[in-house]
Amino acid sequence: MPTISQFYGIIIRMFFAEHAPPHFHAEYGEHKASINIQTLEVLDGNLPRRALSLTLDWAELHQDELMIDWDKCRLHHNPDKIKPLT
């Protein structure tokens, strides 16, 4: 599972050939969540409030890039790195 971005202890990843809807995985310590790229809704899991807020802020800024990476992963191509939240 390629790592796309990392910031403030949050790791953003995508699986190759993943199921719909388009989503990414966020990890913060022992917490994990899957987040819909289009709606920014948590599909599964949970993150602490602050980590979730940072993750959603980052995702909103990079939705187009996340969709491009989603398409690449669906084709088993390596996704591009996405600039971290600073």
Sequence and secondary structure as in RCSB ss.txt:
>XXXX:A:sequence
MPTISQFYGIIIRMFFAEHAPPHFHAEYGEHKASINIQTLEVLDGNLPRRALSLTLDWAELHQDELMIDWDKCRL
HHNPDKIKPLT
>XXXX:A:secstr
  EEEEETTEEEE  TT  SS EEEEEETTEEEEEETTT  EEEE   HHHHHHHHHHHHHTHHHHHHHHHHHHT
T          
